[in-house]
């Protein structure tokens, strides 16, 4: 009879251990589900914030592109005018130097000839 009592005690202990393990697994699964749910909420909040920031940035800079193009065009035109002025001032000197180079060549040994 003592042996049957021992077996019954072991079976009861095994059943309790199984219940404890089962509860632990369920608790772990619930925590994982909760963590996934919390992470999804945080991701959605982050996406919403970034979308809002992007829309604000786009609305601030919507007209900025046209203005930047106008400024760049004006700067290019100014640079071209400056180059044209320099060319007009130096044109006579450049023509003189070219004519002298053609009329009075100087013989020099090429750097790779030595």
Long-range contacts (C-beta under 8 A, 24 or more apart in sequence): none
